[in-house]
């Protein structure tokens, strides 16, 4: 498992996305997925996804439409 650090810059974000892509395509189970929740790759993937979500919510917020715009 890689040393997981907070995502504080766009370069960190891009690197985390690339690593998630690698982990998503890791063929560790019979169906090609990481089945064991305690597998080091699965733990790393889950941690990176959490960090990416946090970074995205801070840097790329989604504005919710008001009731008039939404209809």
DSSP file (Angstrom, degrees, kcal/mol; ACC not computed):
  #  RESIDUE AA STRUCTURE BP1 BP2  ACC     N-H-->O    O-->H-N    N-H-->O    O-->H-N    TCO  KAPPA ALPHA  PHI   PSI    X-CA   Y-CA   Z-CA
    1    1 A X              0   0    0      0, 0.0    40,-0.1     0, 0.0    39,-0.0   0.000 360.0 360.0 360.0 138.0    0.0    0.0    0.0
    2    2 A X        -     0   0    0      1,-0.1     2,-0.7    39,-0.1     0, 0.0  -0.300 360.0 -92.9 -74.4 161.2    1.3    3.4   -0.9
    3    3 A X        -     0   0    0     -2,-0.0     2,-0.5     1,-0.0    -1,-0.1  -0.683  46.2-145.7 -74.7 112.8    1.8    6.2    1.6
    4    4 A X        +     0   0    0     -2,-0.7     2,-0.3    -3,-0.0    -1,-0.0  -0.731  22.4 178.0 -92.0 124.4   -1.5    8.0    1.6
    5    5 A X        -     0   0    0     -2,-0.5    46,-0.0     1,-0.1     3,-0.0  -0.829  37.1 -87.6-119.6 157.4   -1.3   11.8    2.1
    6    6 A X        -     0   0    0     -2,-0.3     2,-0.8     1,-0.1    -1,-0.1  -0.283  41.9-116.4 -59.4 150.9   -4.0   14.5    2.1
    7    7 A X        +     0   0    0      1,-0.2    -1,-0.1    44,-0.1     3,-0.1  -0.833  49.8 153.6 -92.7 112.7   -4.8   16.0   -1.3
    8    8 A X        +     0   0    0     -2,-0.8     2,-0.3     1,-0.1    -1,-0.2   0.495  57.4  35.4-118.4  -8.0   -3.9   19.6   -1.1
    9    9 A X  S  > S-     0   0    0      1,-0.1     4,-2.2     0, 0.0     3,-0.3  -0.946  83.0-105.4-144.8 162.4   -3.1   20.6   -4.7
   10   10 A X  H  > S+     0   0    0     -2,-0.3     4,-2.9     1,-0.2     5,-0.2   0.863 119.9  55.9 -57.3 -38.4   -4.3   19.8   -8.3
   11   11 A X  H  > S+     0   0    0      2,-0.2     4,-2.2     1,-0.2    -1,-0.2   0.897 107.9  48.2 -63.1 -39.9   -1.2   17.6   -8.9
   12   12 A X  H  > S+     0   0    0     -3,-0.3     4,-2.4     2,-0.2    -2,-0.2   0.912 112.0  50.5 -63.4 -42.5   -2.0   15.5   -5.8
   13   13 A X  H  X S+     0   0    0     -4,-2.2     4,-2.4     2,-0.2    -2,-0.2   0.928 110.7  48.0 -61.0 -48.1   -5.6   15.2   -7.0
   14   14 A X  H  X S+     0   0    0     -4,-2.9     4,-2.1     1,-0.2    -1,-0.2   0.897 112.4  49.3 -61.7 -41.1   -4.5   14.1  -10.5
   15   15 A X  H  X S+     0   0    0     -4,-2.2     4,-2.3     2,-0.2    -1,-0.2   0.895 110.5  50.6 -65.5 -40.1   -2.1   11.6   -9.0
   16   16 A X  H  X S+     0   0    0     -4,-2.4     4,-2.5     2,-0.2    -2,-0.2   0.906 109.7  50.4 -65.2 -41.3   -4.8   10.2   -6.7
   17   17 A X  H  X S+     0   0    0     -4,-2.4     4,-2.1     2,-0.2    -2,-0.2   0.907 110.8  49.5 -62.2 -41.3   -7.2    9.8   -9.7
   18   18 A X  H  X S+     0   0    0     -4,-2.1     4,-2.0     2,-0.2    -2,-0.2   0.908 111.6  48.4 -64.0 -41.9   -4.5    8.0  -11.7
   19   19 A X  H  X S+     0   0    0     -4,-2.3     4,-2.6     2,-0.2    -2,-0.2   0.893 109.2  52.6 -67.1 -39.5   -3.8    5.6   -8.7
   20   20 A X  H  X S+     0   0    0     -4,-2.5     4,-2.7     1,-0.2    -1,-0.2   0.913 107.7  52.7 -61.4 -41.6   -7.5    4.9   -8.3
   21   21 A X  H  X S+     0   0    0     -4,-2.1     4,-1.3     2,-0.2    -2,-0.2   0.922 109.7  48.5 -59.6 -44.2   -7.7    4.0  -11.9
   22   22 A X  H  < S+     0   0    0     -4,-2.0     3,-0.3     1,-0.2    -2,-0.2   0.929 113.9  46.2 -60.2 -45.9   -4.8    1.6  -11.5
   23   23 A X  H >< S+     0   0    0     -4,-2.6     3,-1.2     1,-0.2    -2,-0.2   0.856 106.6  58.3 -68.2 -35.0   -6.5    0.0   -8.4
   24   24 A X  H 3< S+     0   0    0     -4,-2.7    -1,-0.2     1,-0.3    -2,-0.2   0.823 111.2  42.7 -64.1 -29.9   -9.9   -0.2  -10.1
   25   25 A X  T 3< S+     0   0    0     -4,-1.3     2,-0.3    -3,-0.3    -1,-0.3   0.324  83.2 124.2-100.2   7.6   -8.4   -2.3  -12.8
   26   26 A X    <   -     0   0    0     -3,-1.2     2,-1.2    -4,-0.2     3,-0.3  -0.519  56.7-143.4 -67.1 129.9   -6.2   -4.5  -10.5
   27   27 A X        +     0   0    0     -2,-0.3     6,-0.1     1,-0.2    -1,-0.1  -0.709  51.0 133.5-100.1  85.4   -7.1   -8.1  -11.1
   28   28 A X        +     0   0    0     -2,-1.2     2,-0.2     4,-0.1    -1,-0.2   0.594  60.0  51.8-108.5 -14.5   -7.0   -9.6   -7.7
   29   29 A X  S >  S-     0   0    0     -3,-0.3     3,-1.8     4,-0.2     5,-0.1  -0.720  93.1-101.0-118.1 170.3  -10.2  -11.6   -7.6
   30   30 A X  T 3  S+     0   0    0      1,-0.3    -1,-0.0    -2,-0.2    -3,-0.0   0.787 125.6  44.1 -62.5 -26.7  -11.8  -14.2   -9.9
   31   31 A X  T 3  S-     0   0    0      2,-0.2    -1,-0.3     0, 0.0     3,-0.1   0.324 124.6-102.1 -97.8   6.0  -14.1  -11.5  -11.3
   32   32 A X  S <  S+     0   0    0     -3,-1.8     2,-0.3     1,-0.3    -2,-0.1   0.556  87.7 107.3  87.8   8.0  -11.3   -8.9  -11.6
   33   33 A X  S    S-     0   0    0     -6,-0.1     2,-1.1    -5,-0.0    -1,-0.3  -0.734  80.3-103.5-115.3 166.2  -12.2   -7.0   -8.5
   34   34 A X        +     0   0    0     -2,-0.3    -7,-0.0     1,-0.2     5,-0.0  -0.780  42.7 175.7 -88.3 102.3  -10.7   -6.6   -5.0
   35   35 A X        +     0   0    0     -2,-1.1     2,-0.5     3,-0.0    -1,-0.2   0.882  52.5  79.1 -80.7 -40.1  -13.1   -8.8   -3.0
   36   36 A X    >   -     0   0    0      1,-0.2     3,-1.7     2,-0.1     6,-0.3  -0.591  66.5-152.1 -77.8 119.0  -11.5   -8.7    0.4
   37   37 A X  T 3  S+     0   0    0     -2,-0.5    -1,-0.2     1,-0.3    -2,-0.0   0.707  97.7  51.0 -63.1 -19.6  -12.3   -5.5    2.3
   38   38 A X  T 3  S+     0   0    0      4,-0.1    -1,-0.3     5,-0.0     2,-0.1   0.400  78.7 121.5 -98.8   1.7   -9.1   -5.8    4.2
   39   39 A X  S X> S-     0   0    0     -3,-1.7     4,-2.4     1,-0.1     3,-0.6  -0.440  72.2-123.9 -62.5 135.8   -6.9   -6.4    1.1
   40   40 A X  H 3> S+     0   0    0      1,-0.3     4,-2.3     2,-0.2     5,-0.2   0.847 111.3  51.6 -53.9 -37.5   -4.2   -3.6    1.1
   41   41 A X  H 3> S+     0   0    0      2,-0.2     4,-2.5     1,-0.2    -1,-0.3   0.882 110.5  48.7 -67.8 -36.3   -5.2   -2.5   -2.4
   42   42 A X  H <> S+     0   0    0     -3,-0.6     4,-2.6    -6,-0.3    -2,-0.2   0.898 110.9  49.9 -69.2 -40.9   -8.9   -2.2   -1.3
   43   43 A X  H  X S+     0   0    0     -4,-2.4     4,-2.2     2,-0.2    -2,-0.2   0.923 113.0  47.0 -62.4 -44.6   -7.9   -0.2    1.8
   44   44 A X  H  X S+     0   0    0     -4,-2.3     4,-2.6    -5,-0.2     5,-0.2   0.925 112.0  50.6 -63.1 -45.0   -5.8    2.1   -0.3
   45   45 A X  H  X S+     0   0    0     -4,-2.5     4,-2.5     1,-0.2    -2,-0.2   0.935 111.1  47.8 -59.0 -48.6   -8.6    2.5   -2.9
   46   46 A X  H  X S+     0   0    0     -4,-2.6     4,-2.0     1,-0.2    -1,-0.2   0.900 112.9  48.6 -60.8 -41.9  -11.2    3.3   -0.2
   47   47 A X  H  X S+     0   0    0     -4,-2.2     4,-2.1    -5,-0.2    -1,-0.2   0.918 112.1  48.4 -65.6 -43.5   -8.9    5.9    1.4
   48   48 A X  H  X S+     0   0    0     -4,-2.6     4,-2.8     1,-0.2    -2,-0.2   0.902 109.2  52.7 -64.7 -40.6   -8.1    7.6   -1.9
   49   49 A X  H  X S+     0   0    0     -4,-2.5     4,-2.6    -5,-0.2    -1,-0.2   0.914 109.0  50.2 -61.7 -42.2  -11.7    7.8   -2.9
   50   50 A X  H  X S+     0   0    0     -4,-2.0     4,-2.0     2,-0.2    -1,-0.2   0.921 112.5  46.8 -60.6 -44.2  -12.6    9.5    0.4
   51   51 A X  H  X S+     0   0    0     -4,-2.1     4,-2.4     2,-0.2    -2,-0.2   0.888 111.9  50.6 -66.4 -39.4   -9.8   12.0   -0.1
   52   52 A X  H  X S+     0   0    0     -4,-2.8     4,-2.9     2,-0.2     5,-0.2   0.923 109.5  50.8 -64.2 -44.5  -10.8   12.6   -3.7
   53   53 A X  H  X S+     0   0    0     -4,-2.6     4,-2.3     1,-0.2    -2,-0.2   0.902 111.0  48.9 -60.2 -41.5  -14.4   13.2   -2.6
   54   54 A X  H  X S+     0   0    0     -4,-2.0     4,-1.4     2,-0.2    -2,-0.2   0.934 112.9  47.0 -63.8 -46.4  -13.3   15.7    0.0
   55   55 A X  H  X S+     0   0    0     -4,-2.4     4,-2.6     1,-0.2     5,-0.3   0.921 113.1  49.2 -61.8 -44.9  -11.0   17.6   -2.4
   56   56 A X  H  X S+     0   0    0     -4,-2.9     4,-2.9     1,-0.2    -1,-0.2   0.890 108.0  53.2 -64.2 -39.5  -13.8   17.7   -5.0
   57   57 A X  H  < S+     0   0    0     -4,-2.3    -1,-0.2    -5,-0.2    -2,-0.2   0.826 115.9  40.8 -66.2 -29.2  -16.4   19.0   -2.6
   58   58 A X  H  < S+     0   0    0     -4,-1.4     3,-0.3    -3,-0.2    -2,-0.2   0.836 128.7  27.6 -84.4 -35.2  -14.0   21.8   -1.6
   59   59 A X  H  < S+     0   0    0     -4,-2.6    -3,-0.2     1,-0.2    -2,-0.2   0.664 130.4  32.4-105.0 -19.5  -12.7   22.7   -5.1
   60   60 A X  S  < S-     0   0    0     -4,-2.9    -1,-0.2    -5,-0.3    -2,-0.1  -0.451  78.1-178.5-134.1  60.2  -15.5   21.7   -7.4
   61   61 A X        -     0   0    0     -3,-0.3     2,-0.6    -4,-0.1    -4,-0.1  -0.297  24.2-130.4 -66.0 145.9  -18.7   22.3   -5.5
   62   62 A X        -     0   0    0     -5,-0.1     2,-0.5     0, 0.0    -1,-0.1  -0.861  18.2-140.2 -96.7 121.3  -22.0   21.4   -7.2
   63   63 A X        -     0   0    0     -2,-0.6     2,-0.4     1,-0.0     0, 0.0  -0.685  13.7-136.1 -82.8 129.7  -24.5   24.2   -6.9
   64   64 A X        -     0   0    0     -2,-0.5     6,-0.0     1,-0.1    -1,-0.0  -0.702  22.5-119.5 -85.7 134.2  -28.0   23.0   -6.3
   65   65 A X        -     0   0    0     -2,-0.4     2,-0.1     1,-0.1    -1,-0.1  -0.325  24.9-114.0 -70.9 154.3  -30.7   24.7   -8.4
   66   66 A X     >  -     0   0    0      1,-0.1     4,-2.2    -2,-0.0     5,-0.2  -0.347  38.1 -95.5 -78.6 171.9  -33.5   26.6   -6.8
   67   67 A X  H  > S+     0   0    0      1,-0.2     4,-0.7     2,-0.2    -1,-0.1   0.833 124.0  50.9 -60.7 -35.2  -37.0   25.4   -7.1
   68   68 A X  H >4 S+     0   0    0      1,-0.2     3,-0.6     2,-0.2    -1,-0.2   0.917 112.7  44.9 -70.1 -43.5  -37.8   27.6  -10.1
   69   69 A X  H 34 S+     0   0    0      1,-0.2    -2,-0.2     2,-0.2    -1,-0.2   0.839 107.6  59.3 -69.0 -33.7  -34.7   26.5  -12.0
   70   70 A X  H 3<        0   0    0     -4,-2.2    -1,-0.2     1,-0.2    -2,-0.2   0.675 360.0 360.0 -73.2 -17.6  -35.2   22.8  -11.3
   71   71 A X    <<        0   0    0     -4,-0.7    -1,-0.2    -3,-0.6    -2,-0.2   0.465 360.0 360.0 -96.8 360.0  -38.6   22.6  -12.9
